[in-house]
Amino acid sequence: MLSIRDCLDYCDLTDEDVAIIAEHHDIPDVAAAQIACGLVQTREGTLMLTKFMLDLVDEAEERGDQDKAKRFRDACARFIAAHPITH
């Protein structure tokens, strides 16, 4: 039986990526992991995940929460580096 960690490692996702997706959708981490593992398999899904992260950066900046905005921005940069979009 595969663990969540096995799935995340296979999809090259971090716990932070999953936490951000869970926060964006207000869902449990396990559900976010399942969604992310599926989305990251396609170009469109990867773009969608990137947009989720950028949405949270914008929301945190609008609230004036610079620490959270930096956390989301850093995670987004790592995600983009790990999942480059090829044209």
N, C-alpha and C positions, 0 to 999 in steps of 0.2 A: 504494500500500500504506500502510495506517495504522500509525503507530508506537504503542508503549505510551503515550507522552506524549499523542498525539492522543486515544486512548481515555480516558485519565484526565481530560483537559481536557473532553471531551464529557460525561463522567459527573460532572464537578465533584468529582473526588477528588484528593487530594494524594499525593505520594510517601510522606509520613508515614502517611496512612491505609492505604496499601498495605503499608508496613513493619509496621504494627501488626497487620493482618490476617494477614500472613505469619508473624509471631511467634506469634499466637494459635493458628494451625493448624500451625505448624512446617512451612511449605511455601515454595518459592521465591517471590520477589516477582512474577514473571511470572504464576504461577498465582494468586496472591492478587489481582492486578490483574484477571484474567479473572473471578474469582469476584465481586469487589467491583462491577465494572461491571454484572454481571448482577443482583446483589442490590439495588443502589441504584435499580433501575428500578421496584421495587414498595414499597409501604408496609411489608409484612412483612419484605422484605429489608433495608430501611433500619433497621427496629427490630432485626433480627438483628445487623447491623453495629454498631449502637450498643451492643448487649449484649456483643458481643465486646470492644469497647473498655472497657466498664465492668468486665468480668471481669478484664481485664489490670490495671486500676487496683486492684481488690481484691487480686489476687495480689501486685502490687508492694508494696502497703501491708502485707500479711501478712508479706512477707519483710523489711519494714523499709526497702525501697528507695524513699525519698521522692522522689529525683530522677526515677526512672522513673515513679513514680505520677503526679507532676506532669506529665511529658511526655505520658503517656496521657490524663490528665484534660484537659489543654489541647487535645490533638488531638480528643478526644471533643466538647468544647465547640465547636470549629471545625466538626466534622462535623455536629453537630446544627443549628448556625446555617445551614450550607450546604444541609442536607437536612431542613427542618422537616416534621414529620408533621402532615398535615391530617386532621381527623376528619370 
